[in-house]
Amino acid sequence: MHTENSQKQIAILKAGETFAALREETGDFDNWFCQAMGLDHHQVQVIEIYRGEPLPPWQTLSTALITGSHSMVTDRDAWMLTTQDWLRKAVSQSLPVLGICFGHQLLAEAFGGEVSWNLSGREIGTHQVSLTAEGQKDKLLGRLPVFFHAHLAHQQSVTKLPEGARLLATSDQDCHQAFAYGSAYGLQFHPEFNELVMLRYIELLESELRQEGADPGTIKAQICPTPEARSLLSKFATWFR
């Protein structure tokens, strides 16, 4: 049933949980999304897609956001494939969708792109992201500085964009930091992370980082505020509330 846009809901498609210790301290992915969007939790519909919860009819939504996850898109679990089918239908009907990190990769693969392990290794910490010429004129990203800082934490990347996608942003370690495809946007970086969350990710992964030859102390020292990146979530939500 179609409803008036003012009655439609913002859906957060929750693709996993963060570390248990971090959840106790700061909440989970959906809490961070709400905080960055300036919304109370009761103003959004959270669907735990990683648990197989059914996806709502796209007609009942004003927009959908897909969180990050500690799962890998290349696992192609049943819930991932089901979500990709839903995304193809929703975007074909111009539902605004924003995918973050895992969500960015899931979107890319849903529309014919490719996802694999980043050959440059794990990208974690606060890094500079650069807008492309297309990104500089985009309605969502175009008001950001050409160079801005963002928090990142991922091992897999979009290695090939869907045909017809617009590349909006890059970084030194990942050439596909942001893209748009129809009514969908994908962001590899984490606008919902604040400095505390970024710090805790580095601390909780410290042993793995050292095994990979990285210096956690150096990565932590580079953490800084990312107001431009964070603004994207509130901008996106404001358009479609």
C-alpha positions in Angstrom: 0.0 0.0 0.0 1.4 3.4 -0.9 1.5 6.0 1.8 2.2 9.7 1.9 5.9 10.5 2.0 5.6 12.1 5.5 4.2 8.8 6.8 6.9 6.7 5.3 9.8 5.4 7.4 13.6 5.5 7.2 14.8 1.9 7.3 18.2 0.9 8.6 19.2 -2.5 7.2 21.5 -3.8 9.9 24.0 -6.1 8.4 25.7 -7.2 11.6 27.0 -6.2 15.0 30.1 -4.4 16.2 32.4 -5.8 18.8 30.6 -6.8 22.0 32.8 -4.5 24.2 32.2 -1.6 21.9 28.4 -2.2 21.8 28.4 -1.9 25.6 30.3 1.4 25.5 28.8 3.2 22.5 25.8 1.2 21.2 25.8 -0.6 17.8 25.8 0.4 14.1 22.1 1.5 14.1 22.7 3.7 17.2 25.6 5.4 15.4 23.5 6.0 12.3 20.8 7.6 14.3 23.2 9.8 16.2 24.8 11.0 13.0 21.4 11.6 11.3 20.1 13.5 14.4 17.2 11.0 14.8 15.8 9.2 17.8 15.8 5.4 17.5 12.0 5.4 17.4 12.1 7.5 14.2 13.6 4.7 12.2 12.8 1.1 11.4 15.7 -1.3 12.1 15.7 -4.6 10.2 18.3 -7.1 11.2 18.9 -8.5 7.8 21.9 -10.6 9.0 19.4 -12.5 11.2 17.1 -13.1 8.3 14.5 -10.6 9.3 12.1 -9.9 6.4 12.6 -6.8 4.4 9.7 -4.3 4.3 7.9 -3.4 1.1 9.9 -0.6 -0.5 6.7 1.4 -1.0 6.5 1.9 2.8 9.9 3.6 3.0 11.2 7.0 2.3 14.8 5.7 2.2 16.9 2.8 3.3 20.4 2.7 4.7 22.7 -0.4 4.9 25.2 -0.6 7.7 28.6 -2.0 7.9 29.3 -5.5 9.0 32.1 -7.8 10.1 30.8 -10.3 7.5 32.3 -10.4 4.0 30.2 -9.8 0.9 32.1 -12.5 -0.9 30.6 -15.1 1.6 27.3 -14.6 -0.3 25.2 -15.9 2.5 21.5 -16.4 1.9 20.5 -13.1 3.6 23.0 -11.2 1.5 21.5 -12.5 -1.7 18.0 -11.9 -0.5 18.9 -8.3 0.3 20.5 -7.8 -3.1 17.3 -9.0 -4.8 15.4 -6.5 -2.7 17.8 -3.7 -3.5 17.5 -4.3 -7.2 13.8 -4.0 -7.0 13.8 -1.0 -4.7 16.4 1.0 -6.7 14.5 0.2 -10.0 11.6 2.1 -8.4 13.9 5.0 -7.4 14.0 4.3 -3.6 16.9 6.4 -2.2 19.4 3.9 -0.7 22.7 4.6 1.1 25.1 1.8 1.7 28.1 2.2 4.1 31.3 0.0 3.9 29.7 -3.5 3.7 26.5 -1.9 2.5 28.5 -0.1 -0.2 30.0 -3.3 -1.4 26.7 -5.2 -1.3 25.1 -2.5 -3.4 28.0 -2.6 -6.0 27.7 -6.4 -6.3 23.9 -6.3 -6.5 24.1 -4.2 -9.7 26.9 -6.1 -11.4 30.0 -4.8 -9.8 32.7 -6.9 -8.2 34.0 -7.2 -4.6 37.2 -8.8 -3.4 40.0 -8.5 -0.9 41.9 -5.2 -1.2 45.3 -6.0 -2.7 46.8 -3.1 -0.7 45.7 -4.7 2.6 43.5 -3.4 5.4 42.5 0.3 5.2 41.9 1.5 8.8 42.1 4.8 10.6 41.5 8.3 9.5 42.5 9.0 5.9 42.1 11.6 3.2 39.4 11.0 0.7 39.3 12.9 -2.7 36.3 13.8 -4.7 36.4 13.0 -8.4 35.2 15.6 -11.0 31.9 13.7 -11.0 31.8 13.8 -7.2 32.4 17.6 -7.1 29.1 18.2 -9.0 27.1 15.5 -7.2 24.0 16.6 -5.3 25.1 14.7 -2.1 28.9 14.9 -2.0 29.4 18.0 -4.2 29.3 20.5 -1.3 32.2 18.8 0.5 35.7 20.0 0.1 37.6 18.2 -2.7 39.8 16.7 -0.1 38.3 15.7 3.3 39.1 13.2 6.1 37.0 10.1 6.8 37.2 7.1 9.2 37.8 3.7 7.5 37.9 0.1 8.6 37.8 -2.5 5.8 39.7 -5.4 4.2 37.5 -6.0 1.2 36.7 -3.3 -1.5 34.7 -2.8 -4.6 37.2 -3.8 -7.3 34.9 -3.1 -10.2 31.9 -0.6 -10.3 28.6 -1.6 -11.8 28.3 -0.6 -15.5 26.7 2.9 -15.5 27.8 3.8 -12.0 29.3 7.2 -11.3 32.6 7.3 -9.4 32.4 10.0 -6.8 35.4 9.7 -4.5 38.8 7.8 -4.1 41.6 7.4 -1.6 45.2 6.3 -1.9 44.4 2.8 -0.9 41.0 2.4 -2.5 40.0 3.8 -5.9 36.3 3.3 -5.2 35.5 5.3 -2.0 32.1 6.4 -3.2 29.8 5.8 -6.1 26.2 6.4 -7.2 24.0 4.1 -9.2 20.5 5.4 -10.0 18.9 6.3 -6.7 21.6 4.4 -4.7 24.8 5.7 -3.1 27.7 3.7 -1.8 30.3 5.0 0.7 33.3 2.8 1.6 34.2 5.1 4.5 32.3 5.4 7.7 30.5 8.7 8.2 28.8 7.2 11.3 32.1 6.7 13.1 33.3 9.3 15.6 36.8 9.5 16.9 36.1 7.2 19.9 34.6 4.5 17.7 37.6 4.7 15.4 40.0 4.6 18.3 38.3 1.5 19.8 38.4 -0.3 16.4 42.1 0.2 16.2 42.6 -0.9 19.8 40.4 -4.0 19.4 42.3 -5.0 16.2 45.7 -4.2 17.6 47.0 -7.7 17.6 45.9 -8.3 14.0 47.3 -5.0 12.9 50.7 -5.9 14.3 50.6 -9.2 12.6 49.9 -7.4 9.3 53.0 -5.2 9.9 51.1 -2.1 10.8 51.9 0.2 13.8 48.7 0.8 15.8 50.3 3.7 17.6 50.9 5.6 14.3 47.3 4.8 13.1 45.8 6.1 16.4 47.9 9.3 16.2 46.4 10.1 12.9 42.8 10.0 14.2 41.1 13.4 13.8 37.5 14.8 13.5 35.7 14.1 10.3 32.8 16.6 10.2 32.5 16.7 6.4 32.2 12.9 6.1 29.8 12.7 9.0 27.5 15.4 7.5 26.6 13.1 4.6 24.3 10.9 6.8 22.3 13.9 8.1 22.1 15.4 4.6 20.9 12.2 3.1 18.3 11.7 5.9 17.0 15.3 5.6 16.3 15.0 2.0 13.9 12.1 2.5 12.3 12.5 5.9 
